[in-house]
Amino acid sequence: MTVPRLDFSSLMPRTFLEHYQQPGIPVIITGLLHPQSNWNLDYLCQQLSTQEFLLRRYGKSRYQEDKRQWQNIGSGVDTTSTPFIEYAQMLRSQEAHQQDVYLAKCSLKSTPLNETEALSIVRDKLPQLGLEKPITDFNLWVGPGGHVECLHYDQMDGTLFQLYGTKKVVLFPPSQTSNLYPFPFYIHLYKGLKLRSWFSQLYPDRPDFQSFPKFHQALQYKQEVLLNPGEILYIPAGWWHEVTALGDEMVCSVNRFWRVYPTSRAIFSWTRLRAYLGSLCAIPYVALSLILALASPQRQQKLKEIWQMI
């Protein structure tokens, strides 16, 4: 199975609604972003300079561990606030590659990049397809080639805009959730949002079939795409995806989340429901974290970390 590629100029709103948005099917949209937008490292340094971002410090060794032993995942990974030009130096020196340091899910709202031609085009054109109600700002994702955002799903419809370098995206439909062995939703009771019930416990590229035997069934539904510069991947809510930055250079993407439409797809979704159950379980832990953050000498930094995690 392959994800279709359709040029924006030939993609009618009714076609997008009936074939992709309404049933919740991924599609790659081409011809909207110019492939030469070229958000390379020099350009990003010019635009972002000394502006600080939270960097996720994954560490290379974690990918050799059993995920069931992990203490954090995704937005729950330990972060440090760093000026972009310092992170750029980490990328150039390969330090970011060696330690797997990633700039992820950082809002572009208060940056010059938010007003660039590339994002202005997306802002103006995507509503023509029916993506009219964004839930989030545009978020920046910058990292070293080789970085992996592990298999997970989102509760909202997403669009991933590829602006520099190439990413490999592995996808599984929501119907395969039980065969992908997500962390249980009650894990949030004692881990808060450090661990997440919408992440898989297995490695799809090297699965342990003895521990996860039902993954054999999920492999029948696996889809894999290479997302090239200038392309946009529409990922419906509940679709599992693992994203790998290819090559040895920096790779840059932007994403945005949208309200799930039609509403029936949002209501009758087990993946969304179990994620919300997990979030409810996390409330006591997060509330305590907020109290401790307010009492901390590093109050602003701690609150920023909690906000990004949410």
N, C-alpha and C positions, 0 to 999 in steps of 0.2 A: 504494500500500500504506500502511496506517495501523496504528499500534500500538494495540491494544485498551485501553479503560479499563474496569476492573472494580471494583465496590465490594467492600471487604474482607468485608462481612457475607455476600455472595453467592458469595465465592470459596472453594470447598471445597478442602481440602488435596489431594485426589486430582486435582481439576481443575488446580490449579497445577502439580502434579508432571507429569501426563501431557501437558498442553498447552503449558507454558512452561518449567519447570525441566528436565525430561528431554530435550526436543529443543533446549533453549537458545534460547527465543524471548522477546523483550522484551514487557513488559506494564506498564501504568500501574495502580497500586493506589490507589483513592480511599477516603475514608470512615474512614481509620485515624488520620491526623493531623488535628487540628482546623484548618480553614483560617484561623482567627483566632488561632493560636498567636502570630503577630505578633512574630517575632524581629527587630524593627526596630533601628535604630542606637542609640537611647536604651536599649532593653532590653539589648542586647549590652554597652553601656558599663557599665551597672549590674552585670552578671554578671561581666564580664571585667576591667574597670577597668585597673589597671596591669600586669596579667599580660602577659608578653612573648611575641610570636609572630614567626616568620620570615616576612617579606614578600618575595614574588617581584617583582623589578623588571623587567618585560618591556620597557617603552618602546614608544611608539606606532609608531616608525619601522620596527620589525621586520616589521610586517605588509605593508609595501610592498616588502620584500626577497624575493628568491628563497629559499625555505626551504633549498635546497641550499647556500646561503652562510651559514646560521646556524651559530653556534658553540655554542649551547646550546638546550635545549628542555624544556618541562615542569618536572619537579623539578630539572633541571639548571641552571635560570636562576639568576643571581646573586641572593643574598638578604641582607637586613639584619634584625637582631633589634630589634623595636620594641614598646613598650607599646601595648596595644590602644587606649587613649584617644588616643594620638598618631595612630594610623592612622585613627581615627574623624574626627579633625580634618582629615586629608588627604582623606577622603571628602566631608566637608561643604564644604571649600574648593575642591573639584574638582581638587585636585592629583593625587589618585589616578587620576582620569579622564584627566587630561592626560598623565600619565607611565605610565599603565597599571600601577599597583601593586596587587598581588593577595595576599590572605591565603589560602593554599591548603594543603589536606591537613594541617591542624594538629590533632593529637590533642586530644580533649576530656576525656581520662581524668582529668586533675588539675584540672579546672575545675568550677565550680558548674553549668554547663550539662549536664554528664554526668548529673546527678540530676534534671533537669527532667521535668515531666509528659510532654512530647512524646516524649522519648527513652525514658522508662520504658515508655510504651505500646508503642513500637516494639520495645523489648527483650523485652517480655512476649508480644506478639502475633505477630510474624513467625515465631518458631519453630513456631507452629501450622500454617504453610504448608509447613514443611520446611526453612526457613532456620535451621538449628540450630547451625552451627559457624562463628562469625565468625572471620576471619583477622586482622582489625585492630580497633582501637578505632573509635569514632565520630570522624570527621574533619570539621573546620569549613572551609567555603569561603565567604569574604566578599570582595566586590569591587564595583567600579563598573559601572554599566550600560554596555554596549558591549564589555566584556571577552570575549575568545574563548579557550577552551581548545581548541587545535587538534586536528584529526582524529587519533585514536589508538585503541588498544584496550587492555584490561587482561587480565592472565592469570587473574584470579579473577572470580567472579560479583560484581556490584556492585548496591547499592541507593542511589539518589539521592533524598534527602528534601528537598523544596522548602519553605522556611520563611518566606521573604520575597521578594517580587518574582517575576518569571517568567523562565524560561530556555527558549530554543529549542534542541532537541537534534536533530541530524541523524545518522541511523544507516545503516550498511551491514552486511550479514551477513559472517561470516568467509569465506564462499566467494569474496568479492570482493577478498581481500587482494592478490593479484598485480595487480589492476586499479586499486589505490589507491596503488601505488608507495611502499611503506614504505622507510625507510632500511635499508640492508643490515645484517645482524647483525654483520658484522665491523667496522663503524664503531666498536664499543666498544673495540677493541684500542688505538686511539689517541685516543679521546675519552672513555673510561670511561663514566660515566653522564651526562655533559653532553649528549650527543645520544642518541637512543633509537631502536632498531630497530622499536619498536611505534608509531611516529609516521609519518604520511604526509608525503611530500615536496610534495604539491600542496594548493592551496586549493580546496575543493569548491564555493565560491560564485563563484569566478572562475578556473577551471582553464585551464592552458596546454595545449590539446589537441595542439599540435605536439610538446611535450616528453612529454606523458602521454596518448597516443592511446587507450589501453585504458580510460581513465576513462569513455568513452562507454558501454561495456558496464556499468560499475558503476552508472551513473545509473538503469538500469532497476530496480535493487533499492533505491534510496534511499528512506528513510522519514524523516519529519519530524514532530516533536511540539512542542507548547508545554506545558511543565511548570509548572503553576500552584501557588500556595501550598496546602499540605495534601496534595499528591499525591506519590506515591512511584514512581519509575521503576526497574524491575528490568532491569538490563543484563547479559546473560549473558557469560561470558568469551569473548573473541575478537571480540565485536561492536564494529565501529568506531563511534566517536561523536565529534562536535564539539559543544561546548556554548557557547552565547552568552548572556550576561546581557543582558536587554532593558531598555529604558527609560533614564532619566537618573539614577535613584537607586541606592542600595546594593542589592545582591541577595545573599541568604544561603541557603546550602544546607548539608546535612550528608550525608556518605556513609559507607558501611561495606562492606567486602569480605568475601566468604564462601567457604568451601570449595566447589569445583565438584562438583556431584552430578548424575547418577550418575558414578562414577569413570571409566567408559568414555568419557564426554564429555571428561574431563580428559586421559586417556591418548591418545586418537586425535584430537588437536587440533594441526594444523600451526602455528597462530598461537601457541599456548603453547610449542611446541617451539622455534620460531625465537626467541621472546623469551628462553627459557632459554639458548639458544646465545649470544645476545647478552650475557646476564648473565655467562656463563662467560668470554667474551672480555674482559669488563670487570674481572675479578678482579685482574690485575696492576696496572692503573691505580688501582683503588680502594685496593689494599693500599699502594701508594706514597703515595697521598693521606692515608691514615691515619697512616703514619709521619711525614709532614711535619706533619700536624695535631698529633700528640703532641709534636713538637719546637717548635711555635709558641707564642709568648706568649699568643695568643688561642686556647689549646687547646680550652676548653669550647665556644666559639662555632664553631670549625672542625669539631669532632666532631659538634655538633648539626646543622650544615649537611650533613655527609656522611650522617648517620643519616636525615635527612628525604629526602635524595636517593635513598637505598636504598629 
